C-alpha cells in the first residue's frame, strides 16, 4: 500500500493509506524503529551483525522537524537532534504502525 497523506499531528504521524485506512505512529515509536545502519546495524554476507554502540536519546530526539519523500516508496524523517539517515519504506512504516 501507499500513503495518500502523511501529516504530523501533535506528537504523532497520521498516515492515510490508499485503501482508506488510517494509522497513527508516535514520533517516539517512529524514531526508535529507525532502520538506518547506525541505529539497527548492518549484516555482512555471513549474517554477522555490525552495530555501533547505541547513542542515548536526548530531549529533542523525538521531535520531527521535516519529512521528505524518497522516490515513490519511502519517507525520510529529519529529527531535531540532527538524525536524518533513516529511510522508512511504506511497508516498514505500515509494520511500525501495526505494532503500536
N, CA, C and O atoms as CSV, one atom per row, in Angstrom:
chain,resi,resn,atom,element,x,y,z
A,1,UNK,N,N,0.830,-1.188,0.000
A,1,UNK,CA,C,0.000,0.000,0.000
A,1,UNK,C,C,0.869,1.245,0.000
A,1,UNK,O,O,2.037,1.224,0.390
A,2,UNK,N,N,0.258,2.322,-0.449
A,2,UNK,CA,C,0.954,3.607,-0.472
A,2,UNK,C,C,0.143,4.612,0.333
A,2,UNK,O,O,-1.086,4.560,0.342
A,3,UNK,N,N,0.833,5.526,1.010
A,3,UNK,CA,C,0.089,6.555,1.736
A,3,UNK,C,C,-0.441,7.623,0.768
A,3,UNK,O,O,0.254,8.058,-0.151
A,4,UNK,N,N,-1.683,8.027,1.002
A,4,UNK,CA,C,-2.252,9.136,0.248
A,4,UNK,C,C,-1.894,10.453,0.921
A,4,UNK,O,O,-1.774,11.486,0.264
A,5,UNK,N,N,-1.722,10.403,2.256
A,5,UNK,CA,C,-1.419,11.613,3.013
A,5,UNK,C,C,-0.633,11.245,4.259
A,5,UNK,O,O,-0.909,10.237,4.908
A,6,UNK,N,N,0.346,12.072,4.582
A,6,UNK,CA,C,1.142,11.935,5.805
A,6,UNK,C,C,1.128,13.295,6.483
A,6,UNK,O,O,1.531,14.292,5.886
A,7,UNK,N,N,0.666,13.342,7.728
A,7,UNK,CA,C,0.590,14.615,8.444
A,7,UNK,C,C,1.060,14.445,9.878
A,7,UNK,O,O,0.591,13.548,10.579
A,8,UNK,N,N,1.988,15.300,10.329
A,8,UNK,CA,C,2.303,15.307,11.756
A,8,UNK,C,C,1.162,15.989,12.510
A,8,UNK,O,O,0.750,17.096,12.162
A,9,UNK,N,N,0.661,15.324,13.534
A,9,UNK,CA,C,-0.400,15.878,14.371
A,9,UNK,C,C,0.029,15.676,15.818
A,9,UNK,O,O,0.116,14.545,16.295
A,10,UNK,N,N,0.294,16.768,16.507
A,10,UNK,CA,C,0.782,16.659,17.883
A,10,UNK,C,C,2.107,15.934,17.895
A,10,UNK,O,O,3.064,16.371,17.255
A,11,UNK,N,N,2.173,14.830,18.617
A,11,UNK,CA,C,3.411,14.030,18.676
A,11,UNK,C,C,3.273,12.719,17.908
A,11,UNK,O,O,3.935,11.731,18.229
A,12,UNK,N,N,2.401,12.714,16.880
A,12,UNK,CA,C,2.184,11.518,16.078
A,12,UNK,C,C,2.243,11.842,14.587
A,12,UNK,O,O,2.043,12.981,14.164
A,13,UNK,N,N,2.521,10.810,13.818
A,13,UNK,CA,C,2.430,10.896,12.371
A,13,UNK,C,C,1.152,10.183,11.958
A,13,UNK,O,O,0.987,8.988,12.203
A,14,UNK,N,N,0.243,10.934,11.324
A,14,UNK,CA,C,-1.002,10.346,10.831
A,14,UNK,C,C,-0.773,9.915,9.392
A,14,UNK,O,O,-0.270,10.687,8.575
A,15,UNK,N,N,-1.145,8.681,9.088
A,15,UNK,CA,C,-0.956,8.132,7.747
A,15,UNK,C,C,-2.303,7.672,7.209
A,15,UNK,O,O,-2.967,6.832,7.817
A,16,UNK,N,N,-2.703,8.218,6.076
A,16,UNK,CA,C,-3.905,7.747,5.397
A,16,UNK,C,C,-3.446,6.934,4.200
A,16,UNK,O,O,-2.767,7.447,3.311
A,17,UNK,N,N,-3.828,5.643,4.184
A,17,UNK,CA,C,-3.391,4.721,3.148
A,17,UNK,C,C,-4.362,4.717,1.976
A,17,UNK,O,O,-5.507,5.155,2.098
A,18,UNK,N,N,-3.891,4.220,0.847
A,18,UNK,CA,C,-4.710,4.224,-0.367
A,18,UNK,C,C,-5.902,3.265,-0.311
A,18,UNK,O,O,-6.748,3.284,-1.205
A,19,UNK,N,N,-5.980,2.427,0.729
A,19,UNK,CA,C,-7.164,1.575,0.888
A,19,UNK,C,C,-8.212,2.228,1.792
A,19,UNK,O,O,-9.243,1.628,2.095
A,20,UNK,N,N,-7.934,3.476,2.223
A,20,UNK,CA,C,-8.872,4.218,3.050
A,20,UNK,C,C,-8.625,4.113,4.540
A,20,UNK,O,O,-9.248,4.840,5.314
A,21,UNK,N,N,-7.726,3.224,4.971
A,21,UNK,CA,C,-7.447,3.098,6.401
A,21,UNK,C,C,-6.518,4.216,6.854
A,21,UNK,O,O,-5.792,4.809,6.056
A,22,UNK,N,N,-6.560,4.487,8.157
A,22,UNK,CA,C,-5.676,5.480,8.765
A,22,UNK,C,C,-4.950,4.845,9.934
A,22,UNK,O,O,-5.505,4.010,10.649
A,23,UNK,N,N,-3.700,5.251,10.119
A,23,UNK,CA,C,-2.907,4.769,11.244
A,23,UNK,C,C,-2.163,5.950,11.839
A,23,UNK,O,O,-1.884,6.938,11.160
A,24,UNK,N,N,-1.846,5.830,13.127
A,24,UNK,CA,C,-1.108,6.868,13.822
A,24,UNK,C,C,0.119,6.246,14.467
A,24,UNK,O,O,0.030,5.207,15.122
A,25,UNK,N,N,1.262,6.888,14.277
A,25,UNK,CA,C,2.531,6.397,14.832
A,25,UNK,C,C,3.117,7.515,15.669
A,25,UNK,O,O,3.314,8.625,15.175
A,26,UNK,N,N,3.399,7.231,16.942
A,26,UNK,CA,C,4.021,8.272,17.758
A,26,UNK,C,C,5.424,8.549,17.223
A,26,UNK,O,O,6.085,7.658,16.690
A,27,UNK,N,N,5.860,9.776,17.371
A,27,UNK,CA,C,7.208,10.124,16.921
A,27,UNK,C,C,8.247,9.286,17.654
A,27,UNK,O,O,9.261,8.903,17.071
A,28,UNK,N,N,8.002,9.002,18.925
A,28,UNK,CA,C,8.956,8.196,19.676
A,28,UNK,C,C,9.071,6.794,19.074
A,28,UNK,O,O,10.179,6.287,18.899
A,29,UNK,N,N,7.944,6.167,18.757
A,29,UNK,CA,C,7.996,4.836,18.145
A,29,UNK,C,C,8.664,4.883,16.774
A,29,UNK,O,O,9.421,3.982,16.413
A,30,UNK,N,N,8.381,5.932,16.021
A,30,UNK,CA,C,8.990,6.081,14.694
A,30,UNK,C,C,10.510,6.196,14.820
A,30,UNK,O,O,11.248,5.545,14.081
A,31,UNK,N,N,10.968,7.011,15.744
A,31,UNK,CA,C,12.411,7.211,15.914
A,31,UNK,C,C,13.089,5.952,16.442
A,31,UNK,O,O,14.159,5.576,15.963
A,32,UNK,N,N,12.482,5.308,17.410
A,32,UNK,CA,C,13.088,4.099,17.982
A,32,UNK,C,C,13.157,2.955,16.971
A,32,UNK,O,O,13.964,2.038,17.125
A,33,UNK,N,N,12.317,3.007,15.944
A,33,UNK,CA,C,12.313,1.970,14.897
A,33,UNK,C,C,13.185,2.364,13.704
A,33,UNK,O,O,13.096,1.745,12.644
A,34,UNK,N,N,14.016,3.378,13.866
A,34,UNK,CA,C,14.842,3.855,12.752
A,34,UNK,C,C,15.622,2.694,12.120
A,34,UNK,O,O,16.349,1.980,12.811
A,35,UNK,N,N,15.467,2.511,10.799
A,35,UNK,CA,C,16.108,1.377,10.135
A,35,UNK,C,C,17.520,1.642,9.623
A,35,UNK,O,O,18.093,0.783,8.953
A,36,UNK,N,N,18.094,2.803,9.918
A,36,UNK,CA,C,19.419,3.109,9.348
A,36,UNK,C,C,20.503,2.202,9.940
A,36,UNK,O,O,20.318,1.604,11.000
A,37,UNK,N,N,21.613,2.114,9.251
A,37,UNK,CA,C,22.715,1.253,9.681
A,37,UNK,C,C,23.276,1.693,11.032
A,37,UNK,O,O,23.710,0.855,11.823
A,38,UNK,N,N,23.272,2.994,11.301
A,38,UNK,CA,C,23.768,3.483,12.583
A,38,UNK,C,C,22.910,3.045,13.753
A,38,UNK,O,O,23.424,2.806,14.846
A,39,UNK,N,N,21.606,2.937,13.535
A,39,UNK,CA,C,20.685,2.543,14.612
A,39,UNK,C,C,20.484,1.032,14.695
A,39,UNK,O,O,20.525,0.461,15.785
A,40,UNK,N,N,20.269,0.388,13.563
A,40,UNK,CA,C,19.970,-1.050,13.549
A,40,UNK,C,C,21.170,-1.925,13.232
A,40,UNK,O,O,21.133,-3.133,13.467
A,41,UNK,N,N,22.234,-1.333,12.703
A,41,UNK,CA,C,23.407,-2.111,12.341
A,41,UNK,C,C,23.328,-2.619,10.913
A,41,UNK,O,O,22.347,-2.388,10.206
A,42,UNK,N,N,24.375,-3.313,10.505
A,42,UNK,CA,C,24.450,-3.881,9.155
A,42,UNK,C,C,24.930,-5.317,9.252
A,42,UNK,O,O,25.737,-5.652,10.120
A,43,UNK,N,N,24.435,-6.164,8.362
A,43,UNK,CA,C,24.868,-7.568,8.322
A,43,UNK,C,C,25.820,-7.785,7.164
A,43,UNK,O,O,25.639,-7.237,6.076
A,44,UNK,N,N,26.836,-8.592,7.416
A,44,UNK,CA,C,27.713,-8.967,6.319
A,44,UNK,C,C,27.139,-10.187,5.619
A,44,UNK,O,O,26.062,-10.663,5.977
A,45,UNK,N,N,27.847,-10.690,4.632
A,45,UNK,CA,C,27.358,-11.806,3.827
A,45,UNK,C,C,27.189,-13.091,4.637
A,45,UNK,O,O,26.428,-13.975,4.244
A,46,UNK,N,N,27.893,-13.198,5.763
A,46,UNK,CA,C,27.802,-14.380,6.609
A,46,UNK,C,C,26.726,-14.253,7.685
A,46,UNK,O,O,26.515,-15.178,8.470
A,47,UNK,N,N,26.049,-13.106,7.720
A,47,UNK,CA,C,24.987,-12.903,8.700
A,47,UNK,C,C,25.445,-12.310,10.013
A,47,UNK,O,O,24.674,-12.255,10.971
A,48,UNK,N,N,26.716,-11.854,10.076
A,48,UNK,CA,C,27.217,-11.221,11.293
A,48,UNK,C,C,26.719,-9.778,11.347
A,48,UNK,O,O,26.826,-9.044,10.365
A,49,UNK,N,N,26.176,-9.375,12.494
A,49,UNK,CA,C,25.656,-8.028,12.665
A,49,UNK,C,C,26.751,-7.117,13.201
A,49,UNK,O,O,27.407,-7.437,14.193
A,50,UNK,N,N,26.939,-5.993,12.546
A,50,UNK,CA,C,27.900,-4.984,12.983
A,50,UNK,C,C,27.109,-3.744,13.340
A,50,UNK,O,O,26.359,-3.209,12.523
A,51,UNK,N,N,27.286,-3.292,14.578
A,51,UNK,CA,C,26.496,-2.183,15.065
A,51,UNK,C,C,27.345,-1.297,15.965
A,51,UNK,O,O,28.115,-1.791,16.788
A,52,UNK,N,N,27.201,-0.010,15.806
A,52,UNK,CA,C,27.878,0.947,16.679
A,52,UNK,C,C,27.198,0.939,18.039
A,52,UNK,O,O,26.042,0.531,18.154
A,53,UNK,N,N,27.901,1.383,19.062
A,53,UNK,CA,C,27.233,1.498,20.366
A,53,UNK,C,C,26.056,2.469,20.239
A,53,UNK,O,O,26.148,3.486,19.552
A,54,UNK,N,N,24.966,2.145,20.903
A,54,UNK,CA,C,23.779,2.983,20.805
A,54,UNK,C,C,24.010,4.323,21.489
A,54,UNK,O,O,24.486,4.388,22.622
A,55,UNK,N,N,23.663,5.384,20.779
A,55,UNK,CA,C,23.758,6.720,21.347
A,55,UNK,C,C,22.497,6.971,22.160
A,55,UNK,O,O,21.401,6.597,21.743
A,56,UNK,N,N,22.649,7.596,23.310
A,56,UNK,CA,C,21.452,7.868,24.116
A,56,UNK,C,C,20.559,8.910,23.436
A,56,UNK,O,O,21.042,9.828,22.773
A,57,UNK,N,N,19.270,8.748,23.614
A,57,UNK,CA,C,18.338,9.745,23.097
A,57,UNK,C,C,18.380,10.962,24.010
A,57,UNK,O,O,18.590,10.838,25.216
A,58,UNK,N,N,18.181,12.127,23.431
A,58,UNK,CA,C,18.133,13.369,24.200
A,58,UNK,C,C,16.727,13.946,24.094
A,58,UNK,O,O,15.866,13.389,23.413
A,59,UNK,N,N,16.508,15.056,24.768
A,59,UNK,CA,C,15.162,15.640,24.849
A,59,UNK,C,C,14.513,15.849,23.490
A,59,UNK,O,O,13.313,15.619,23.340
A,60,UNK,N,N,15.287,16.281,22.495
A,60,UNK,CA,C,14.683,16.570,21.188
A,60,UNK,C,C,14.832,15.436,20.171
A,60,UNK,O,O,14.620,15.648,18.977
A,61,UNK,N,N,15.188,14.254,20.623
A,61,UNK,CA,C,15.334,13.104,19.719
A,61,UNK,C,C,14.020,12.684,19.079
A,61,UNK,O,O,14.010,12.062,18.017
A,62,UNK,N,N,12.915,13.025,19.725
A,62,UNK,CA,C,11.608,12.594,19.235
A,62,UNK,C,C,10.791,13.754,18.659
A,62,UNK,O,O,9.572,13.657,18.517
A,63,UNK,N,N,11.476,14.847,18.330
A,63,UNK,CA,C,10.816,15.995,17.711
A,63,UNK,C,C,11.065,15.950,16.205
A,63,UNK,O,O,12.205,16.045,15.751
A,64,UNK,N,N,10.004,15.807,15.450
A,64,UNK,CA,C,10.100,15.746,13.996
A,64,UNK,C,C,10.227,17.159,13.437
A,64,UNK,O,O,9.399,18.024,13.721
A,65,UNK,N,N,11.264,17.385,12.644
A,65,UNK,CA,C,11.496,18.690,12.037
A,65,UNK,C,C,10.962,18.728,10.608
A,65,UNK,O,O,10.373,19.721,10.181
A,66,UNK,N,N,11.173,17.632,9.874
A,66,UNK,CA,C,10.830,17.601,8.457
A,66,UNK,C,C,10.618,16.157,8.023
A,66,UNK,O,O,11.200,15.229,8.583
A,67,UNK,N,N,9.777,15.992,7.018
A,67,UNK,CA,C,9.518,14.676,6.448
A,67,UNK,C,C,9.664,14.799,4.939
A,67,UNK,O,O,8.979,15.607,4.311
A,68,UNK,N,N,10.555,14.000,4.353
A,68,UNK,CA,C,10.825,14.068,2.926
A,68,UNK,C,C,10.468,12.742,2.271
A,68,UNK,O,O,10.729,11.676,2.830
A,69,UNK,N,N,9.870,12.809,1.087
A,69,UNK,CA,C,9.601,11.601,0.327
A,69,UNK,C,C,10.858,11.105,-0.353
A,69,UNK,O,O,11.691,11.901,-0.786
A,70,UNK,N,N,11.000,9.790,-0.449
A,70,UNK,CA,C,12.137,9.168,-1.127
A,70,UNK,C,C,11.565,8.329,-2.268
A,70,UNK,O,O,10.967,7.276,-2.046
A,71,UNK,N,N,11.759,8.815,-3.484
A,71,UNK,CA,C,11.188,8.120,-4.631
A,71,UNK,C,C,9.699,7.941,-4.438
A,71,UNK,O,O,9.036,8.828,-3.900
A,72,UNK,N,N,9.174,6.840,-4.856
A,72,UNK,CA,C,7.766,6.541,-4.655
A,72,UNK,C,C,7.566,5.410,-3.679
A,72,UNK,O,O,6.549,4.718,-3.719
A,73,UNK,N,N,8.564,5.213,-2.773
A,73,UNK,CA,C,8.498,4.028,-1.924
A,73,UNK,C,C,8.785,4.247,-0.446
A,73,UNK,O,O,8.651,3.312,0.343
A,74,UNK,N,N,9.182,5.469,-0.044
A,74,UNK,CA,C,9.627,5.642,1.342
A,74,UNK,C,C,9.546,7.104,1.784
A,74,UNK,O,O,9.287,8.007,0.988
A,75,UNK,N,N,9.778,7.299,3.089
A,75,UNK,CA,C,9.927,8.637,3.659
A,75,UNK,C,C,11.227,8.690,4.445
A,75,UNK,O,O,11.755,7.662,4.868
A,76,UNK,N,N,11.736,9.899,4.634
A,76,UNK,CA,C,12.953,10.105,5.410
A,76,UNK,C,C,12.709,11.259,6.387
A,76,UNK,O,O,12.653,12.418,5.976
A,77,UNK,N,N,12.563,10.942,7.681
A,77,UNK,CA,C,12.360,11.998,8.664
A,77,UNK,C,C,13.667,12.674,9.055
A,77,UNK,O,O,14.735,12.063,9.031
A,78,UNK,N,N,13.560,13.935,9.412
A,78,UNK,CA,C,14.674,14.686,9.995
A,78,UNK,C,C,14.244,15.032,11.409
A,78,UNK,O,O,13.178,15.611,11.622
A,79,UNK,N,N,15.084,14.673,12.373
A,79,UNK,CA,C,14.772,14.877,13.786
A,79,UNK,C,C,15.507,16.096,14.321
A,79,UNK,O,O,16.541,16.490,13.782
A,80,UNK,N,N,14.975,16.691,15.378
A,80,UNK,CA,C,15.528,17.920,15.942
A,80,UNK,C,C,16.947,17.739,16.484
A,80,UNK,O,O,17.680,18.721,16.611
A,81,UNK,N,N,17.344,16.525,16.802
A,81,UNK,CA,C,18.715,16.296,17.282
A,81,UNK,C,C,19.704,16.116,16.127
A,81,UNK,O,O,20.885,15.850,16.352
A,82,UNK,N,N,19.213,16.262,14.882
A,82,UNK,CA,C,20.085,16.179,13.710
A,82,UNK,C,C,20.080,14.843,13.008
A,82,UNK,O,O,20.614,14.739,11.904
A,83,UNK,N,N,19.503,13.820,13.599
A,83,UNK,CA,C,19.490,12.493,12.960
A,83,UNK,C,C,18.594,12.534,11.722
A,83,UNK,O,O,17.464,13.020,11.779
A,84,UNK,N,N,19.111,12.015,10.596
A,84,UNK,CA,C,18.331,12.086,9.348
A,84,UNK,C,C,18.664,10.974,8.358
A,84,UNK,O,O,18.409,11.126,7.163
A,85,UNK,N,N,19.220,9.878,8.818
A,85,UNK,CA,C,19.673,8.856,7.880
A,85,UNK,C,C,18.715,7.670,7.735
A,85,UNK,O,O,18.984,6.756,6.957
A,86,UNK,N,N,17.617,7.674,8.464
A,86,UNK,CA,C,16.663,6.569,8.363
A,86,UNK,C,C,15.732,6.738,7.176
A,86,UNK,O,O,15.102,7.784,7.022
A,87,UNK,N,N,15.642,5.718,6.340
A,87,UNK,CA,C,14.706,5.706,5.215
A,87,UNK,C,C,13.696,4.598,5.492
A,87,UNK,O,O,14.042,3.417,5.536
A,88,UNK,N,N,12.445,5.000,5.677
A,88,UNK,CA,C,11.365,4.096,6.063
A,88,UNK,C,C,10.532,3.764,4.833
A,88,UNK,O,O,9.812,4.623,4.324
A,89,UNK,N,N,10.622,2.530,4.350
A,89,UNK,CA,C,9.774,2.127,3.221
A,89,UNK,C,C,8.324,2.160,3.687
A,89,UNK,O,O,8.057,2.099,4.887
A,90,UNK,N,N,7.396,2.254,2.755
A,90,UNK,CA,C,5.986,2.277,3.122
A,90,UNK,C,C,5.584,0.974,3.805
A,90,UNK,O,O,4.786,0.995,4.743
A,91,UNK,N,N,6.116,-0.153,3.358
A,91,UNK,CA,C,5.822,-1.438,4.007
A,91,UNK,C,C,6.308,-1.434,5.456
A,91,UNK,O,O,5.603,-1.896,6.353
A,92,UNK,N,N,7.523,-0.906,5.683
A,92,UNK,CA,C,8.077,-0.845,7.025
A,92,UNK,C,C,7.256,0.101,7.893
A,92,UNK,O,O,6.997,-0.196,9.059
A,93,UNK,N,N,6.851,1.226,7.341
A,93,UNK,CA,C,6.035,2.189,8.050
A,93,UNK,C,C,4.729,1.541,8.508
A,93,UNK,O,O,4.282,1.769,9.632
A,94,UNK,N,N,4.135,0.754,7.660
A,94,UNK,CA,C,2.891,0.067,7.989
A,94,UNK,C,C,3.113,-0.949,9.118
A,94,UNK,O,O,2.266,-1.090,10.000
A,95,UNK,N,N,4.241,-1.650,9.090
A,95,UNK,CA,C,4.550,-2.609,10.152
A,95,UNK,C,C,4.753,-1.905,11.493
A,95,UNK,O,O,4.306,-2.399,12.528
A,96,UNK,N,N,5.426,-0.752,11.476
A,96,UNK,CA,C,5.615,0.015,12.721
A,96,UNK,C,C,4.268,0.423,13.292
A,96,UNK,O,O,4.030,0.291,14.493
A,97,UNK,N,N,3.394,0.915,12.436
A,97,UNK,CA,C,2.075,1.372,12.876
A,97,UNK,C,C,1.260,0.219,13.453
A,97,UNK,O,O,0.490,0.417,14.393
A,98,UNK,N,N,1.421,-0.965,12.908
A,98,UNK,CA,C,0.647,-2.121,13.365
A,98,UNK,C,C,1.111,-2.628,14.726
A,98,UNK,O,O,0.334,-3.269,15.434
A,99,UNK,N,N,2.361,-2.357,15.110
A,99,UNK,CA,C,2.892,-2.871,16.376
A,99,UNK,C,C,2.546,-2.000,17.568
A,99,UNK,O,O,2.546,-2.485,18.700
A,100,UNK,N,N,2.258,-0.751,17.350
A,100,UNK,CA,C,1.945,0.229,18.412
A,100,UNK,C,C,2.702,-0.101,19.626
A,100,UNK,O,O,2.585,0.594,20.635
